[in-house]
Amino acid sequence: MLADADNGIDPIERLEKAATVRRGTIAELAEAFLEHHCRGRLQSAGKAEWIMRDYVVPKFGDYAPKQVTRRDVIGLLDDLKKRATMTATLDTRKWLSVFFNWALEREYVDFNPVSGVRPPVKSKPRERVLSLEEARAV
């Protein structure tokens, strides 16, 4: 460590980078999240898998968990706002937040980059309500 300091290398930064590399990538962590937190536990596990597979892993899969920033999250959500449905965009934000909270509890990350990021779109209220006859038929 002293040799690193003598060569102008911050030893703490070197240790943090080494720890990040050992913990793997977002793709690996996402699989662990789905396996240990979602599958067999949550009714919405299928939606979480879809969001992680189609939107999160393609964008952040090669990142180390601590590399994802709030700006990265905003960029993903802004991109989804243009090319995906409103529901997919809102669900992606929700599942990213759940994922990073899970990672935070296990000390894979130091903070949740989704916290403080407002939903990029507003959900629209439903336009009509079922009549009593329609509700009885269901």
Secondary structure by P-SEA (a helix, b strand, c coil): caaaaaacccaaaaaaaaaaaaaccaaaaaaaaaaccccccccaaaaaaaaaaccccccccccccccccaaaaaaaaaaaaacccaaaaaaaaaaaaaaaaaaaaaccccccccccccccbbbbcccccccaaaaaac
